[in-house]
Amino acid sequence: MKKTFDYISSETKESSSNKNTEIDKIKTTNVNILLNRVRLDQKRTLKKKIVFSIILAGLVSLLAVYFII
């Protein structure tokens, strides 16, 4: 009986350690994917702000030129 118990306990330890490493790998991958999404979103918002600023500055300068002439 003692041998069977030792065999079962060692088997469960190995399977639980394998599950933990699999979970860690999955978490790392998901975190990297999320960080990449955040970086891409930041780039998109920066581009939108730059385009909006250029358009706004262009409109203001056109209005200024129109009223001066």
C-alpha positions as CSV (number, residue, x, y, z in Angstrom):
1,M,0.0,0.0,0.0
2,K,2.8,2.4,0.8
3,K,4.3,2.0,-2.7
4,T,1.0,2.8,-4.4
5,F,0.5,5.9,-2.3
6,D,4.0,7.2,-3.1
7,Y,3.4,6.6,-6.8
8,I,0.1,8.5,-6.8
9,S,1.5,11.4,-4.8
10,S,4.5,11.8,-7.1
11,E,2.3,11.6,-10.2
12,T,0.0,14.3,-8.9
13,K,3.0,16.5,-8.1
14,E,4.3,16.2,-11.6
15,S,1.0,16.9,-13.2
16,S,0.4,19.9,-11.0
17,S,3.8,21.3,-11.8
18,N,3.2,20.8,-15.5
19,K,-0.1,22.6,-15.2
20,N,1.5,25.5,-13.5
21,T,4.2,25.9,-16.2
22,E,1.5,25.7,-18.9
23,I,-0.5,28.4,-17.1
24,D,2.6,30.6,-16.8
25,K,3.4,30.3,-20.5
26,I,-0.2,31.2,-21.4
27,K,-0.2,34.3,-19.1
28,T,3.1,35.5,-20.5
29,T,1.8,35.3,-24.0
30,N,-1.4,37.0,-23.2
31,V,0.4,39.9,-21.4
32,N,2.7,40.4,-24.4
33,I,-0.2,40.5,-26.8
34,L,-2.0,43.0,-24.6
35,L,1.1,45.2,-24.4
36,N,1.5,45.2,-28.1
37,R,-2.2,46.2,-28.5
38,V,-1.7,49.1,-26.1
39,R,1.4,50.2,-28.0
40,L,-0.5,50.1,-31.3
41,D,-3.4,52.0,-29.8
42,Q,-1.1,54.7,-28.5
43,K,0.5,55.1,-31.9
44,R,-3.0,55.4,-33.6
45,T,-4.1,58.0,-31.1
46,L,-0.9,60.0,-31.6
47,K,-1.3,59.9,-35.3
48,K,-5.0,61.1,-35.0
49,K,-3.9,64.0,-32.7
50,I,-1.2,65.1,-35.1
51,V,-3.5,65.0,-38.1
52,F,-6.2,66.9,-36.2
53,S,-3.7,69.5,-35.1
54,I,-2.4,70.0,-38.6
55,I,-6.0,70.4,-40.0
56,L,-6.9,72.8,-37.2
57,A,-3.8,74.9,-37.7
58,G,-4.4,75.0,-41.5
59,L,-8.0,76.1,-41.0
60,V,-7.0,78.9,-38.6
61,S,-4.3,80.1,-40.9
62,L,-6.7,80.1,-43.9
63,L,-9.2,82.1,-41.9
64,A,-6.5,84.6,-40.8
65,V,-5.4,85.0,-44.4
66,Y,-9.0,85.4,-45.6
67,F,-9.8,88.1,-43.1
68,I,-6.5,90.0,-43.7
69,I,-7.1,90.1,-47.5
